[in-house]
Amino acid sequence: MSPAQKIPQRGLLIVDHGTRNAEANARLASFAHSVGERRRDWLVAHAHMEFGSPDFAAALASLVAQGASEILVHLHFLGSGFHVRESIPALVAEGRERHPQVSISLGEPLGEDERLVDIVVERMDARAR
């Protein structure tokens, strides 16, 4: 890599629905912090779609301001409701327009990961003992 080439700084934006319950919203901040502890080479932020801050645009702008040149958007949702199907893809498109120098990609909802079945079964097996 030549000195003129810059290593991309990866950012991760973890997005959930949000709630009026501040304690529940704080759990996402804590979760994001834990992810950041494991991936110290990434910039990690979180956002709520409703009832909490930061919102998507503010969290995305924060990652860009910190130097992220590639941002992965993690959908911390179990299903593919309105926000996953409509709101967030629209916000990603707006983010790409606002920050054309940044690559922004959208992942799948967490609930589509088959490993969640194993987690549920393991937890229920532990309770059934």
C-alpha positions as CSV (number, residue, x, y, z in Angstrom):
1,M,0.0,0.0,0.0
2,S,1.4,3.4,-1.0
3,P,1.6,6.2,1.6
4,A,-1.1,8.0,-0.4
5,Q,-3.6,5.2,0.1
6,K,-5.5,5.5,3.4
7,I,-6.6,2.4,5.3
8,P,-10.4,2.6,5.6
9,Q,-11.7,3.3,9.0
10,R,-14.6,1.0,9.6
11,G,-17.6,2.1,11.6
12,L,-20.5,0.1,12.9
13,L,-23.9,1.6,13.5
14,I,-26.2,-0.6,15.7
15,V,-29.8,0.4,15.2
16,D,-32.9,-0.7,17.2
17,H,-36.5,0.5,17.5
18,G,-36.1,2.4,20.7
19,T,-38.6,2.8,23.5
20,R,-40.0,5.3,25.9
21,N,-38.2,3.4,28.7
22,A,-34.8,5.1,29.2
23,E,-33.4,2.0,30.9
24,A,-34.2,-0.2,27.9
25,N,-32.7,2.3,25.5
26,A,-29.5,2.4,27.7
27,R,-29.2,-1.3,27.1
28,L,-28.4,-0.7,23.5
29,A,-25.7,1.8,24.4
30,S,-24.2,-0.8,26.7
31,F,-24.4,-3.4,24.0
32,A,-22.7,-1.1,21.5
33,H,-20.0,-0.4,24.1
34,S,-19.4,-4.1,24.5
35,V,-19.2,-4.6,20.8
36,G,-16.7,-1.7,20.6
37,E,-14.6,-3.3,23.4
38,R,-14.3,-6.5,21.2
39,R,-13.6,-4.5,18.0
40,R,-11.3,-1.8,19.2
41,D,-10.3,-1.2,15.6
42,W,-13.8,-0.1,14.7
43,L,-15.8,3.0,15.6
44,V,-19.0,1.8,17.1
45,A,-22.2,3.8,17.6
46,H,-25.9,3.1,18.3
47,A,-29.1,4.7,17.2
48,H,-32.8,4.4,18.0
49,M,-35.5,4.8,15.4
50,E,-38.0,6.1,17.9
51,F,-38.3,7.5,21.5
52,G,-34.6,7.8,22.1
53,S,-31.4,9.5,21.1
54,P,-29.3,9.5,19.2
55,D,-31.4,9.0,16.1
56,F,-30.0,7.4,12.9
57,A,-28.8,10.6,11.2
58,A,-27.1,11.9,14.3
59,A,-25.3,8.6,15.0
60,L,-24.2,8.3,11.4
61,A,-22.9,11.9,11.3
62,S,-21.0,11.2,14.5
63,L,-19.2,8.2,12.9
64,V,-18.4,10.2,9.8
65,A,-17.1,13.1,12.0
66,Q,-14.8,10.6,13.8
67,G,-13.3,9.5,10.5
68,A,-15.3,6.5,9.4
69,S,-15.0,5.9,5.7
70,E,-17.0,2.6,5.7
71,I,-20.0,2.1,7.9
72,L,-21.9,-1.1,8.4
73,V,-25.4,-0.8,9.7
74,H,-26.5,-3.6,12.0
75,L,-30.3,-4.1,12.3
76,H,-30.8,-5.0,15.9
77,F,-34.4,-6.2,15.1
78,L,-35.9,-9.6,15.3
79,G,-38.2,-9.2,12.3
80,S,-38.6,-7.3,9.1
81,G,-41.2,-4.7,10.1
82,F,-41.7,-1.2,8.7
83,H,-38.4,0.2,10.0
84,V,-36.4,-2.6,8.5
85,R,-38.2,-2.6,5.2
86,E,-38.8,1.1,4.7
87,S,-37.5,3.6,7.2
88,I,-33.9,2.4,7.6
89,P,-33.2,1.8,3.9
90,A,-34.5,5.3,3.2
91,L,-32.2,6.7,6.0
92,V,-29.2,4.8,4.5
93,A,-30.0,6.3,1.1
94,E,-30.1,9.8,2.7
95,G,-26.9,9.1,4.5
96,R,-25.2,8.1,1.2
97,E,-26.3,11.3,-0.4
98,R,-25.2,13.4,2.6
99,H,-21.9,11.6,2.9
100,P,-20.9,10.4,-0.6
101,Q,-17.3,9.8,0.4
102,V,-18.5,7.1,2.9
103,S,-19.5,3.6,2.0
104,I,-22.6,2.6,3.9
105,S,-23.9,-0.9,3.8
106,L,-27.0,-2.4,5.4
107,G,-27.1,-5.8,7.1
108,E,-29.9,-8.2,7.7
109,P,-32.1,-8.1,10.9
110,L,-30.6,-10.0,13.8
111,G,-33.7,-12.2,14.0
112,E,-32.8,-13.9,10.7
113,D,-29.6,-15.4,12.2
114,E,-30.3,-19.2,12.8
115,R,-27.9,-19.1,15.8
116,L,-30.7,-17.4,17.8
117,V,-32.5,-20.8,17.7
118,D,-29.6,-22.3,19.5
119,I,-29.6,-19.6,22.1
120,V,-33.3,-20.0,22.9
121,V,-33.0,-23.8,23.1
122,E,-29.9,-23.6,25.3
123,R,-31.6,-21.1,27.7
124,M,-34.8,-23.1,27.9
125,D,-32.9,-26.4,28.4
126,A,-31.0,-24.7,31.3
127,R,-34.3,-23.6,32.9
128,A,-35.9,-27.0,32.5
129,R,-33.2,-28.7,34.6
